[in-house]
Every structure is written in structure tokens, then in C-alpha cells.
Amino acid sequence: MSLVLNAQDPAAIGSAARRLAAGSLVGLPTETVYGLAADADNASAVHRIFEAKGRPSDHPLIVHLAPGAGPQGWRAGVDHYASEVPAFALALMQAFWPGPLTLILPRRPEVAAVAAGGQDSVGLRCPAHPVAQALLTAAVAQGVHGVAAPSANRFGRVSPTTAQHVAEEFAGLSDDALLILDGGACPVGIESTIVDCTRGHPVLLRPGMITPDRLEAACGQPLRARDEAAPRASGTLESHYAPRAQVRLMSAQQLQAALDLLGADAKNIAVYARQAVRTVAAVPRRRMPDDAARCAQELFAVLRELDATGVRLIWVETPPDDAAWDGVRDRLQRAAA
């Protein structure tokens, strides 16, 4: 069961921070998606995240850091978890933190081994959402250096962007009540960009809403593509972010042709497309925004909404082949896998 509290209430923040310090799980909003949070240095608490999500224990979690005071207030958290911070990684932090960017750094061996999935690296992020920042700051005062917080959903499923989504995901959690801080809908809507900084050059592991050209401009180096030597990272499995219904990507022309062919037999299909399409009245439809940021913000909520209609297929118009759409395209391709 879940206990949803208004995150504007300072008492709710304090209660959530105390729960983290005591080893409990907390649902918290970030600018990207809602996370299922635990003290990153508490091995048993982190194990509970893996158990609640049904997530493999070798699939690493991202550690979220408090913003601290001043322009590099997050540095104390970074130094607690990372054994080394390359100059280009520091440049990325300075440019995009707080914000939707995760950096993979060499891990200090005595910290966060469970959260890191047993790897000698760790993913770090300083979120920009004011509720996440307030909770992380309060948690530091309780002795919690950082919070491991993967998306607050069952493993492989659609990420949550509202407190209600989190409550629905863990309605059957056979543990003490999951405290969820309700901070409204997430403004970014898809998970953070992930850059590997462990091998002397930046490697893009997962696209998000920060485009490659902005990353390269900030760190002064070209981004390299993911390769077999890359560390494991959150949300990089081939199949992920999937609703119960099967997702299929196709062009607007292919989508319309398929709908025309099916006609009245298209009753088990839902459609999410930028182009106007002709369908029978029974087909659930949502129009995809023309703007990538607006689409990202609503993407997971729309997939959940269409999935809830009970259809077996969700047909989605393929996003434009443009860098601004890389994060949305990545999530949809994994959902369709």
C-alpha cells in the first residue's frame, strides 16, 4: 500500500528524509520521472529497491545527490562516491547540474557497491526538481550522502511521471506503507541522458533531452558511441519502458495504410501519431506533439493511458530523425522491442 503526501508540506519532506535514513523506500518526483528511492550506502535498503521492482541486481541504479550550497554544492556528494572526476566530466556537471544528466564515474570501492550493481563505476546525478532537492538536502542532514532512485515502476515497464502512477505500480507491495511525495507531473518526462566518463573520453550510453551537440560544446570533446566495453547503465536494455500492449513504430503512411486495411477490425488498436489519421470511432487516439520536449513530457503518461483502454496493440508514428527527438525515439524503440 502507499501513503501519498503533498510535497509542498515541509513535514512531508522531513518524514520522507527520516524514512530514508531508517532504511525505508520513498517515492520521489524528479524533473525526469518519479524515482523509488533508498539510501545509496545502505545495502539492505538498496536490495529492497531491486526486490520491489523485480529488477536484476546487476542492473545498476543512479545515485542522486543534493545540490548543496553555491555553484558546486553537489561536489561533496560527488567526492563521497567517485574516486576520480575527469576535467571533461566536471565541465559537464558545471554546465548541466542540477539537471537531467547522469555521469558514470569511477567508484570509491567502499561505497554504494549494491547500488552500482557490483561494478567499479557509479552513476551520479544532481536533479533539478525542487522537491527532489528539498528531500536530498534534508536526507543529508540525516546522514544520507546520496539516494539510489531508479524509476518507480516494475522493471521493464513504463516509467511513472505522476505520484498516482507510482501508487498504482506498487499497490500490492507487501511491506510497510510506501511514502510517496506528490510533486505533480514531471516536467521533462523521460529519464536522464547518461554519459560514461570512466575511460578518458565521453561516451553516450543513453540519449535524453540534452542533445549531443550541447554535451560536446560543454565538455570540449566529441561524444563517442556506446561499445561493448561500456559499463552497464540504467535503461539501456534492448527491451524497456514497455506497456502491456505491444508497441509498433511506423511511418504515418504505413500507419494509415494499415488502419485502412483493417477498417472496422481495428478495435484492439490504439494510435499515437503527429499526423491526422482516419480511424473507426472505436480506436483510442492521441495526437503526438510536434515539439520533442512536449512529446517527452507526456510520452509515458500517454502510453499508460492507451494501455489502460485494454487494447492489444499501440501503433505509434515514428518520431522525426532529428537529434532533438533522440531521447523520445530511444524510449519508443525499447518499448517496441
N, C-alpha and C positions, 0 to 999 in steps of 0.2 A: 504494500500500500504506500501512498505518497502523502506528504504534507506540503502543500503549496503555499508559500508565503510571499507577500508583496515585498519585493526587493527595495522599495523606497522606505521601508521601515528599518531604521537603524538597529532595532532589536533583532530583526531577522538576520541581518548581516552578522551580528555578534553571535547569535545562536548557531549559524552555519559555520563560523570560524571555530567555535568551541567543538562542534561535531567533527570537523576535520582534524583538530588536534587530538581528539579522543579515538581516532581511527575509523570514524563512520564515513559513509559516502554522501555526497551532496550534489544535486543537480544545479548547475550554474549557467547563466547566459554569457556568451561572449559575442563579439561582433560577427563571428562566422557562424557557428552553430552552438546549441546547448551542449555542455560537457558533463560527463559523470566523473566527479572529482574525488580525489583522495590525497592525503599527504604522500608526496612522492618518495619520501625517505622511510615510510612505514610499510615494510614488506607485506605484512598481513593485510593491511588496508588496500594496497595495490592489487594483491591477489583477489580481493573481493570484487574489484572492477572487472577483472578477467572473468570471474565466475558469473557475475550478474549479466555481463554482455554475451557470454558464451564465446569469448574471444580467445584464440590460441595464445598461450603465454609467451611465445617467442615473437609475437607481433607487437613491436614497441609502442609505447604511449608518449605523447608530447607533454613535457613539463611546462606549466605556466608560471610565470614569475611576476611578482609585484612590481609596479612602476617605480616605487621609491620616490625620493625627492631629488629634484634637479634634473638636468638634461640626460644624465646616465644613471638615474636612480636604480635601474634594473641591474647594474653591474655587480652588486653584492650577490644577487641570485645567480648570475652567470658564473661568477668565480666559485660559488659553492658547488656547482655541478660540472663545470668544464675545466679540464686540465690545461687547455690551450685555446686562445682566441686569435686566429689569424687576422691580419690587418684588414683583409677584404671582408671578413665576417663582421668585424667591428664597424666597418663602414656601412654595411647593410643594416646593422642594428640602429646606428645613428640615423639612417635615412628612413627606416620603416617601423621602428618600435616607438611607442606601442602601436601595434597593428597586426594585420593578418599574414605574418611571415614567420615561419618556423625555420630555425637553423640547426643542422646536425653538427655537433661539435664533439671532440674527444672528451670522454667522460672520466672524471676522477674515479678511481676504482672503488673507493669506499662508499660511494653514494648511488642511490637510485638504480641498482642493478636489476631489480624486478621490473621497474617501470621501463627500463631500456631493453627489455626482452632478452637480457643476458649479453647484449653487445657491449663493446668498449666505447660506444658513442652514445650520445643522448640528444634528443630533440628539445630545443628550448624556444619559448615564445613569450612575449610580453603583450597580453591582449589590450585592446583599446576600449572595450566596453566598460562604462563606469561602474556597473555592478560587479563585474569580474575584478576590476581594480580595487574596489572597496573591500571585497571579500579577501582577496590576496593580501592586501595591506593588513587587514585585521588578523589574518592567519599568521602572518609574520610575527605579530605581537604575541601570538600563542605558541611560537617556536616552530612554525611550519615554514620551511625555506622555499618550498615550491609545491605546486599541486599538479599531479598527473591527472589529465582530464581528456580522455578520448570522447568522441561524440556519444551522447547519452541515448543510445539505441541498441537493440540487439545486433550482434555482429553481422556485418554484411548488408544490413537493411538501410532504409532511407534515413538520413540524419535528421534530427529534430531541430526545428527553428522556433518553437514556442514551448512554454512550460507545459501546456496541455499535451503536446507530443511526447514529452518525457514521461509524464504521468501515465499515458496510455502504454508506452513501451514497457514500463516496469510495474504495471498494475498487479502482477502476480508475484512480485519479489517477496520471497519468504524470509524476510529479515526485519529488523526494526524499520519504522517508517522512514522512507527516503525523503529527506527535506529537499524541496526544490525552490529555488529563488526565482520568482517570476519577474523578469526584466523586460517583458514584451517580446515582440518578434525581433529576430536577429537582423540587423541592417545589411550585412554582407550576404549571408545566406548559404555560402558554400565554404568548405574548410580552407585553411591557410595554404598559401604557397609554401613548398618545402624545398630548401636548398641545402645540399650536402657541402659542408665546409671542412671535412676531415682529411682531404687529400691534396691540399695545396692549391686548389682551384675550385671555383663554384660549379656545382653540378645540380641541375634542376631535376628533382625527384618527383614533384607533384605540382602541376600548374594550379594557380588560383587566380585572384583578381589583380595581382601585381604582375604586370606584363614583363617579359624577358628584357625588353629594351630599357625599362625603368631600373630593373635589377642591375643590368650591365653598366648603366650610366652611374649608378650609385657606388658600385664596388670597383669600377675601372678595369674589369676583366670580362672576357666573353664567357657566357654560360656554356657549359658542356652538357651533353645529353646523358641521361641515365645509362649505365652499363652494368655488366654482370658483377663488377667489383663494388657496386654501391651498397651501402648498408641498408638493412631492412628499414622501412619507414611506414608510418600510418597511412592508410588509404591508398596503397599502391598495388594491391592485389588486382588481378585481371577482372574479377567479378566483385562488385561492391556497390553500395548505395542502391540496392535493388528492392523495389516493391514486390508484393506477392504476384501481381500481374507481370507478364513478360513484356519487356520494353523492346520496341523495334524502332530503329532510326531509318529514315528515308527522306528523299527529296520531296518537295511539295508536289511535284508532278507524279512521282511514284505513289505518294500517299493518296492523291485524288484518284488516280487510276485504280488503285486497289479498292477504294471506297465505292467507286462507280461499279466495279465488277461485283462486289458483294451486295450492293443495294440494301434491301431490307434484311439481309442476313448479317449485317454488321452490328448486331445488337450486343455482342460481347466485346466491343472495342471502344476505347476512349481515345481522344485525339488532342494533342498539344502542338499547335503549329502557328507560325507567324503569318502565313498566307491564309486567306479565307478559303475554306473548303466546303464543298457541298456534301451533306450527310443526311441520313434519315433522322427524324426528330429524336429518336431514342438514344442516339450516340452522345455520350457526355463529351463536351468540348471546352477547351480553354485556349484563349489566344496567347501565344508566346510574345512577350515584349520584343520590340525591335532593338532595344538597348541591352547590351550584355549585362550591365550591372543590375538593372531592374529584373532581368530574367534570373540571374543568380540569386537575388534576394527572395524570389518566390518559388524557385525550382523545386525544392524538396517539399514545400507545402502543397504545391500543385500535384506532384506525384502521389503524395499521401491522399489528397482529396480524390483524385481519379481512382486510385486503388480502392478507396473506401466504397466506391459505387459497385464493386463486385465484378468488374469486367475481368476478362482473362488476358487481354492484350491492351497495351498502351502504345499507340503509334505517335511518334514524335518527329517533327520536322528537324532534320539535321541542322545544327547551328552553322552560321557563316564560317568560312575558312579564314578567320581573322584572329590575330593574337589576343584581342580583347575578349574573344569567346573561348579561349583555350581551356579555362577552368570549367566552364559550363559543359563544353564538349567532352572533356575528360570524364566528368561525373556521369554524363549520359552514356558514354561508351562503356563505362564499367557497369552501369545499371543494365545495359542491354546484353552484356557478356554472359 
